Amino acid sequence: MTREQRLTMANAAMERAADLARDAELHARHSESRHRAQPLAAAGALWVAIARGHADIAVLLPEDAQEDTDV
């Protein structure tokens, strides 16, 4: 996987985390659905960790690396 692909995956994971955070906040504001906020926030935190992992790997890859197709 190239650096650019890893960064794209990190970005997608952060977007997912942001969506879950918005959903968690929405549910936290309503007493009838407040019980849904914590699981959504936890899922968002997991997506943040996934994004960090992809970003950490991307930092280690050269900027101009070509994808290795010889497996």
C-alpha positions in Angstrom: 0.0 0.0 0.0 1.3 3.4 -0.8 1.6 6.4 1.5 -1.2 8.2 -0.4 -3.5 5.1 0.0 -2.8 5.0 3.8 -3.5 8.7 4.1 -6.8 8.3 2.2 -7.8 5.5 4.6 -6.8 7.6 7.6 -9.0 10.4 6.2 -11.9 8.1 5.7 -11.6 6.7 9.2 -11.6 10.2 10.6 -14.7 11.1 8.7 -16.4 8.0 10.2 -15.2 9.0 13.7 -16.6 12.5 13.2 -20.0 11.2 12.0 -20.2 8.9 15.1 -19.2 11.8 17.4 -22.0 14.0 15.9 -24.5 11.1 16.4 -23.3 10.6 20.0 -23.7 14.3 20.7 -27.2 14.3 19.2 -28.3 11.3 21.3 -26.7 12.7 24.5 -28.9 15.8 24.2 -32.1 13.7 24.2 -33.1 11.9 27.3 -35.1 9.2 25.5 -32.0 8.2 23.4 -29.2 9.1 25.8 -28.3 5.4 26.3 -27.1 5.3 22.7 -24.5 8.1 23.1 -21.8 6.1 24.9 -21.7 3.2 22.4 -21.5 5.6 19.6 -18.7 7.6 21.3 -16.8 4.4 21.9 -17.2 3.4 18.2 -15.9 6.8 17.2 -12.9 6.5 19.5 -12.1 3.2 17.8 -12.3 4.8 14.4 -9.9 7.5 15.6 -7.4 4.8 16.7 -7.7 3.2 13.2 -7.1 6.6 11.6 -4.0 7.1 13.8 -2.7 3.7 12.8 -3.0 4.4 9.1 -1.4 7.8 9.6 1.4 6.4 11.6 2.2 3.8 8.9 1.9 6.5 6.2 4.6 8.6 7.9 7.0 5.6 7.6 6.4 5.2 3.8 8.3 7.2 1.2 6.2 9.9 -0.5 6.9 8.7 -4.0 6.7 4.9 -3.4 4.9 2.8 -6.0 2.6 0.1 -5.0 4.4 -3.3 -4.9 2.4 -5.6 -7.2 4.9 -8.4 -7.1 3.6 -10.7 -4.4 
